Amino acid sequence: MQQLIDKIELYDQRGGINMPTLKAVLQSYLRLETEYLEKLKENQTSNISEDASLLIDKIDKAIQKFGTYSYDDKGPHEVMNMNDIIKFLKNKPLKEIGKILSEVLDNYSNYSRASYFVNTVIGEFDYLPEEEFDQLLDCDKRFEY
């Protein structure tokens, strides 16, 4: 949306069309959309565990710091400290890890990014004995390796 506003400004500067009203409407829309998404996020995160909320915050911070291109193209392992995340999770029972990761899938605003993160975390647990790793994978049918 901001890119559209910038393009309108550029077009308006060239003298093609006077669009200050359209620009104001788009800015208002952008503000309202942002407020709506923040309220939606508040409602979603109020119903999840602190652990899942912490992981969601880590995803958001990585995207804010490195951008969506780096996260989507290079992957969570390139823009997040996966070692700290695995250390945080590995002392928990496997079913609890599965529950936390399922909550991330259920509550993150962008399912494909949540799935990318969760499946990266699952991959980091491939050091587990096969039976335990399968137990983790079986916690949620959406988990992939």
N, C-alpha and C positions, 0 to 999 in steps of 0.2 A: 504494500500500500504506500509506504514512504517513497518507494521508487516511482510510483505513479505520480505522486505529488511533485517530486523533483522533475519529472518529465513535463508535467503541466507548466511548472515554472519556466523551464527552458523554452518550451513552445511559446509561452506568453511573452518571454523576453525577445523572441524573434519577431514579434509583432503579428503573429498569425491569428491570434484570437485572445481576447481579454477574458480571463477565467478566474478572477479572484473569488467569486462566489463558489464556483466548483471546487476550488482549492480549500476554501473554508469548510465546505460540506464534507469533503474527503478527510480533512484533518479531524473534524468532529466524529466522523464514522470511525476513524482509526482510534481515537480516544475511547469511544464507547466500546469498541471491540476489545481493546486492551483491558478495560474495566471488567467487561463480561468474562473474559478468560481468567482474570485474577480471581473473581468471585467463584467461578467454576472450579479453579484449582483449590481454593480454600475449602470448598465443600467436599471435594474428593479427598484431600489430604486429611480432613478431620476424621475420616472413617478408616484410616489405615494405621498400621503399626509405626512406631517411631523408627524402626529399622528400615522399613520400606520407604518411609518419608525421607530418611537420610540418604538413601540411594537415589531417590528421585532428585533431591537437591544436588547431589553430585553430578548427575546427568545434566541438569540445568546449568550448573556452574561451568562444566566442561564446554557446553555449547556456547555459553556467553563468552568464555575466554578464547576458544579456538574457532568458533563459528560452525554453522551447520554443514558447510562443505567438508571441513576436516572430520567432523564426527561421522557424517554419512558416507564419505568416500574412504577415509583411512580407517575408521572404526574406533570404538571406545578404547581399545587397547593402546591406541596412539595418543589419545587426548585425556586419558584418565589414569590415575595411579591404581592399576588393577591389583598390584601386590597388597596395597593397604585394604582394598575392598575384600580380597580373599582372606587376609588376616582377620578382618572384622567378622567374616562369616564362618570361617573354617572350624571354630570351636563350638559352633551351634549344632544341634542334631540335624541330620539331613532333611527330615520332614519340616523342620522350622525354616531351614534355608529355602526349601521348595516353596513354603508358604510366603515367605518374604518376597521371593522372586515373582511369584504369582501375583502378589499385591502390586508390584511394580508394573507388571503387564496390564493389570486391571485398572490402574489409576493414573498412569502417565498419559499426558495429553496427546502424545503422538505414538500410536501403537508400534509403528515400524521401528522407531528409535528405541522404544522400550524393549522390543523383541531383540534388536541388535545387541543392546546392552546385556540382557538376560542370557542370551545364547553365548555371548562372549564370556560371561561369568561361568556358565556351565562348562565351557571349554577349558577354563582355568582349573576346574576340578577333575580333569582327566587323569591326574596322578593317583586318584583313589583306586582301590581294588575294584575290579570290574563289577562285582556284585553291589558294592556301595554306590558306584557311579550310576549303575542301572536304577538303583533305588531312587537316586536324585532325579534322574530323567523321568521316572514314572510318577513323580509328584504332580506333574501337570502335562497334559497331552500336547500343549503348545511348546514345551521345551524341545530344543533341537541341538544336535551335536554334529 
